């Protein structure tokens, strides 16, 4: 449920008095907040999304003392973020909720992955490729330093969920373009 709380929707309602659900491309994300309202609302929205996913992981771990349940809670938070129950299954792309889920589970590997992704985006200017590189770095670091080794699959699973959402949004965008051209 924490993932289904849309920080982007809340922030656009507070700062811009607009309903971000009206975006033609179907994105209800901090990136959309940035394009509509600027840097400060974007940062607030991104930090809230990260916090909500971290909270889901931390609460699950505190209640169950299980890393598996904590990872499943982070996954559920990301799915809720991407397909919010409160926004008729619309939502963000998953990057901020993925960062939050990983911060709650594997903080230091995430830090190295973020550095690698930042370097990659500076070179390639491609966020999806840069995210893939960052996720790969996180998984390798977990594989080399973490127990159990299966935890290295966690960032990859989250990345696949993000790719599924991006594919869905690309299909929506293509459908909207075809509908407009008729």
Buried (B, 14 or more C-beta within 10 A) or exposed (E): EBBBBBBBBBBBEEBBEEEBBEBEEBBBBBBBBBEBBEEEBBBBBBBBBBBBBBBBBBBBBEEEEEBEBBBBBBBBBBBBBBBBEEBEEBBBBBBBBBBBBBBBBBEEBBBBBBEBBEBBBEEEEEBBBBBBBBBBBBBBBBBEEBEEEEBBEBBEBBBEBBBBBBEBBEEBBEEEEEEEEE
